[in-house]
Amino acid sequence: MSELWVIGNGFDLWHQLPTRYSDFYQFAKSTLNEVENYYDHELEHGGPWCDFENSLGNFLWSEFFDAHNHIDADAEDFRPSFVYGLEDELTEQADQIVEAIKESFREWIQGINISGVVRQLELPDDALFVSFNYTSTLEEIYGIEVERILHLHGRAAVFDDLIFGHGDTIEGEPELDENGDSNRTMFTDAENAAKYPFHALKKPVPEVLEKNKKFFDSLEHITEITVVGHSLNRVDLPYFRKLAESAPHAHWRVCCFSEDERIHHVEQLANCGVSRDSIRICSYAELQV
């Protein structure tokens, strides 16, 4: 096997599957509308799936904290137990936000019916596949053996833990200030509880790469990598850096819809360590049966 195909959500969209973010929003809008005030992004707006993933990193934890914190530490009836109660409340509410989003996503993905999908191209019999998708289009429509496919973020049909999320980080406050005094306040633990949705909905890319290290280490012999339907968004770029590192002699064929997409994809791959001379752009029509 000297050929590797990288499959993104655009592949399923090409096959007329309802896997746009707008489709997810229509399914889960009651849940998303309930939590929208805590995100610096209007979750009802359409757009690429990666925009939704990135928006999960814009969790306004301080607004979430303030919405639940009614404690006046200077009041005569103030008790330290009030702060513990606040922490418990924030922990419970944060868990509910995370689980509501995750459960809505699981139910939506598991409800996507691929039985009527028509093949759009011929796939090689001996290639390997890396799929960013949660559907079983490759297995059920193209008959690709499960052993030849790495579903990086899980597959709904076998009830995997489905991985999605943003790639941002929160810069933590140091434990000590410049004078060596503790930065902790009575509200520190409650504030940390309020940050939970940010951390829980972060895509664990390093862990996914480590889990699949054996697969990536086996790619040195790959001579051609074809990318179909992936936006090369920033949260997934570490995977492409790893592919470039693991298959250093590969030529890349990248499927694009437009000139803007072509420019973007070439730049992103170059930033991942792929030589521009090794990148060839093709249209979806060129792949089509």
HUQUI-V327093 format. One record per backbone hydrogen bond with DSSP energy under -0.5 kcal/mol. CO is the residue of the C=O (numbers start at 1). NH is the residue of the N-H. E is the energy in kcal/mol with one decimal. If there is no record, write none. Layout:
BEGIN
co=CO nh=NH e=E
co=CO nh=NH e=E
END
This chain:
BEGIN
co=2 nh=223 e=-2.9
co=2 nh=224 e=-1.5
co=3 nh=128 e=-2.6
co=4 nh=226 e=-2.6
co=5 nh=7 e=-0.6
co=5 nh=130 e=-2.9
co=6 nh=228 e=-2.9
co=7 nh=132 e=-3.1
co=8 nh=11 e=-1.8
co=8 nh=12 e=-0.7
co=9 nh=13 e=-2.2
co=10 nh=14 e=-2.3
co=11 nh=15 e=-1.0
co=12 nh=17 e=-2.3
co=13 nh=16 e=-2.1
co=17 nh=19 e=-2.1
co=20 nh=24 e=-1.7
co=21 nh=25 e=-2.9
co=22 nh=26 e=-2.1
co=23 nh=27 e=-1.5
co=24 nh=28 e=-2.6
co=25 nh=29 e=-1.0
co=28 nh=32 e=-2.6
co=29 nh=33 e=-2.8
co=30 nh=34 e=-1.2
co=31 nh=35 e=-1.1
co=32 nh=36 e=-0.9
co=35 nh=38 e=-1.9
co=36 nh=39 e=-2.2
co=38 nh=60 e=-3.7
co=39 nh=41 e=-1.8
co=41 nh=43 e=-1.1
co=42 nh=45 e=-1.9
co=47 nh=21 e=-0.6
co=48 nh=51 e=-1.2
co=48 nh=52 e=-1.0
co=49 nh=52 e=-0.6
co=49 nh=53 e=-1.9
co=50 nh=54 e=-2.8
co=51 nh=55 e=-2.0
co=52 nh=56 e=-1.1
co=53 nh=56 e=-0.7
co=54 nh=57 e=-1.8
co=55 nh=58 e=-2.1
co=58 nh=40 e=-2.3
co=59 nh=61 e=-1.8
co=60 nh=64 e=-2.2
co=61 nh=65 e=-2.7
co=62 nh=66 e=-2.8
co=63 nh=67 e=-2.2
co=64 nh=68 e=-0.7
co=65 nh=68 e=-1.1
co=65 nh=69 e=-1.4
co=68 nh=70 e=-0.9
co=71 nh=73 e=-0.7
co=72 nh=75 e=-1.7
co=75 nh=78 e=-1.5
co=79 nh=82 e=-2.1
co=79 nh=83 e=-0.5
co=80 nh=83 e=-0.9
co=80 nh=84 e=-1.3
co=81 nh=85 e=-2.3
co=82 nh=86 e=-2.0
co=83 nh=87 e=-2.4
co=84 nh=88 e=-2.2
co=85 nh=89 e=-2.3
co=86 nh=90 e=-2.8
co=87 nh=91 e=-2.5
co=88 nh=92 e=-2.2
co=89 nh=93 e=-2.6
co=90 nh=94 e=-2.8
co=91 nh=95 e=-2.1
co=92 nh=96 e=-1.9
co=93 nh=97 e=-1.9
co=94 nh=98 e=-2.3
co=95 nh=99 e=-2.7
co=96 nh=100 e=-2.2
co=97 nh=101 e=-2.0
co=98 nh=102 e=-2.6
co=99 nh=103 e=-2.9
co=100 nh=104 e=-2.0
co=101 nh=105 e=-2.1
co=102 nh=106 e=-2.6
co=103 nh=107 e=-2.5
co=104 nh=108 e=-2.2
co=105 nh=109 e=-2.6
co=106 nh=110 e=-2.5
co=107 nh=111 e=-0.9
co=108 nh=111 e=-0.7
co=109 nh=112 e=-1.5
co=112 nh=114 e=-0.6
co=114 nh=117 e=-1.6
co=120 nh=289 e=-2.4
co=121 nh=123 e=-0.5
co=124 nh=127 e=-0.7
co=128 nh=5 e=-2.5
co=129 nh=131 e=-0.5
co=129 nh=150 e=-2.7
co=130 nh=7 e=-3.0
co=131 nh=152 e=-1.6
co=131 nh=153 e=-0.6
co=134 nh=156 e=-2.6
co=134 nh=157 e=-0.5
co=136 nh=140 e=-3.1
co=137 nh=141 e=-2.0
co=137 nh=142 e=-1.2
co=138 nh=142 e=-0.5
co=138 nh=144 e=-2.2
co=139 nh=143 e=-0.5
co=145 nh=148 e=-1.9
co=146 nh=149 e=-1.7
co=148 nh=129 e=-2.5
co=149 nh=151 e=-0.7
co=150 nh=131 e=-2.6
co=150 nh=152 e=-1.2
co=151 nh=154 e=-1.3
co=153 nh=163 e=-2.4
co=155 nh=158 e=-0.9
co=155 nh=160 e=-2.0
co=156 nh=159 e=-2.0
co=160 nh=162 e=-0.7
co=166 nh=203 e=-2.8
co=169 nh=171 e=-0.5
co=170 nh=172 e=-0.7
co=175 nh=183 e=-2.8
co=177 nh=180 e=-2.2
co=181 nh=177 e=-3.1
co=185 nh=188 e=-1.4
co=187 nh=191 e=-2.8
co=188 nh=192 e=-2.3
co=189 nh=193 e=-1.8
co=190 nh=194 e=-1.7
co=191 nh=195 e=-1.0
co=193 nh=196 e=-1.1
co=195 nh=198 e=-0.8
co=195 nh=199 e=-1.6
co=196 nh=200 e=-3.2
co=197 nh=201 e=-1.6
co=199 nh=202 e=-1.2
co=201 nh=166 e=-1.8
co=203 nh=205 e=-2.2
co=204 nh=208 e=-2.2
co=205 nh=209 e=-2.7
co=206 nh=210 e=-2.3
co=207 nh=211 e=-2.5
co=208 nh=212 e=-1.6
co=210 nh=213 e=-1.4
co=212 nh=216 e=-2.0
co=213 nh=217 e=-2.6
co=214 nh=218 e=-0.7
co=215 nh=218 e=-1.1
co=216 nh=219 e=-1.5
co=219 nh=222 e=-1.9
co=223 nh=251 e=-2.6
co=224 nh=4 e=-2.7
co=225 nh=253 e=-3.1
co=226 nh=6 e=-3.5
co=226 nh=228 e=-0.5
co=227 nh=255 e=-2.7
co=228 nh=8 e=-2.6
co=229 nh=10 e=-3.2
co=233 nh=236 e=-1.1
co=233 nh=237 e=-0.6
co=234 nh=237 e=-0.8
co=236 nh=239 e=-1.3
co=236 nh=240 e=-1.0
co=237 nh=241 e=-2.5
co=238 nh=242 e=-2.0
co=239 nh=243 e=-2.1
co=240 nh=244 e=-2.6
co=241 nh=245 e=-2.2
co=242 nh=246 e=-2.5
co=243 nh=247 e=-2.4
co=245 nh=248 e=-0.5
co=247 nh=250 e=-1.7
co=251 nh=225 e=-2.9
co=252 nh=280 e=-3.0
co=253 nh=227 e=-2.8
co=254 nh=282 e=-2.5
co=258 nh=262 e=-2.0
co=259 nh=263 e=-2.5
co=260 nh=264 e=-2.4
co=261 nh=265 e=-2.9
co=262 nh=266 e=-2.3
co=263 nh=267 e=-2.2
co=264 nh=268 e=-2.6
co=265 nh=269 e=-2.5
co=266 nh=270 e=-2.4
co=267 nh=271 e=-2.3
co=268 nh=272 e=-0.8
co=269 nh=272 e=-0.5
co=269 nh=274 e=-2.4
co=270 nh=273 e=-1.5
co=275 nh=278 e=-1.7
co=276 nh=279 e=-1.5
co=278 nh=252 e=-3.6
co=278 nh=280 e=-0.5
co=280 nh=254 e=-2.8
co=282 nh=256 e=-2.4
co=283 nh=287 e=-0.7
co=284 nh=287 e=-0.8
co=284 nh=288 e=-1.2
co=287 nh=122 e=-0.6
END
